[in-house]
Amino acid sequence: MDSSATGGLMVRGWGELSRSERAYVLRHAVAQLLLWSAFFYLFAALLPQIGAAFGETPIVMSAALTGGLLAWALAAPFCGRLIDRGHGRALLAGGALCGAAALVLIAVAPSYPVFVAGMLVLGPAMAATLYDPCFALVVRRFPNRARAPIAAVTLVAGLASLVTFPLVAVLGETLDWRGIVLVFATGAVLAALALPGEVEGGVARERTAGPPLAAGLRARTILIGASFAALILSHSMLLFHLPGALASRPAFGASAHLILALIGPAQIAGRLALGAMPGVSSALLCRVVFVFMLVPPLLLLAAPQFPALALVAVLLQGAGFGIHTVLRPETAELHLGSRAIGGALGVIAMIGLLMMALGPALGALAQARFGFSGLLWLALAVNAVGLGLLFRLDPPGAVFTMARRS
């Protein structure tokens, strides 16, 4: 693959990177594509088959996935601190191999409890590999210019769902679910091999780093995490409950799932749009995106009278959420610096993952009590809270002035 030709089609600012820097980013991007496919989307594709093999209901199988998600969340801060101590590449490579071992355990699991054990092992492996650890390394490698590299990584990794589901279908013609899991375990091993090396000087600086974060910056880490977690919570509620709500309406019917399939491409489109704005400050972009995310719930509230608005809402939701993925590490660097970015992103990821796990249950409760319109009003309120938290962040210059005084 010609990294120069490929990257030039991705995002503006890519051409400013050297050949070795582009190769570094693309190797991370390929690794993320393989890891998201193996550790995350694989189970969305195979869960019905695995549940049927164990004789368990979808609810019971989903509980195992939730356990893995919670293990991911709890392990994320620890993984971030390891990155700040200079163990970034070892963490990602070890996490990829640990995840591959977890997939092997799942593939040979004779019963549901062993499957659960495999998911609980997979959780920390996801914490060590998926997005935030990679973003932390990229931010440290490209301080104050990480937008284009991160956008490039997310553009490639964003294809994981488009790769996983067709590949599972093709493999399913000759393999059972256990064989398919082993194939993806091999992909995780390949991801470990694809990871680039780190610049020795940067590693040395990381290993001699001082305290991770001043008290004021820790508070801002939580504030950043809570603001972005609000978007994750509302997105999780909509993602799990919008399909059924649309399918139950005559105007949509079977086309509901086709509409929702546009979320993935919309995320990629949003990241491309972000990559075309390298000169716009992340502080301004964050505020615009958080206001932007108030629109989809409002459009969905009006969709019963104007069905076409549902399509617009899904496209806007996907685009906004795709942009948020890139802005999250950039906002952390802007307000916290790159010195302890690993630990900061670990805490931010933990808060977001906990909200992601809460979303389906909270959405179901709201829908049961107040109907789907009640769920939409709740999603709107959650996004508004996230916007309010974002505005509570001090200007970046004020943050570092206070940190130097502490």
Buried (B, 14 or more C-beta within 10 A) or exposed (E): EEBEEBBEEBBBBBEEBEEEBBBBBBBBBBBBBBBBBBBBBBBEBBBEBBBEBBEBEEEEBBEBBBBBBBBBBBBBBBBBBBBBBBBBBBBBBBBBBBBBBBBBBBBEBEEBEBBBBBBBBBBBBBBBBBBBBBBBBBBBBBEEBBBBBBBBBBBBBBBBBBBBBEBBEEBBEEBEBBEBBBBBBBBBBBBBEBBBEBEEEBBEEBEEEEEBBBEBBBEBBBBBBBBBBBBBBBBBBBBBBBBEBBBEBEEBEEBBEEBBEBBBBBBBBBBBBBBEBBEEEBBEBBBBBBBBBBBBBBBBBEBEEEBEBBBBBBBBBBBBBBBBBBBBBBBBBBBBBBBBBBBBBBBBBBBBBBBBBBBBEBBBBBBEEEEBBBBBBBBBBBBBBBBEBBEEBBEBEEBBEBBEEE
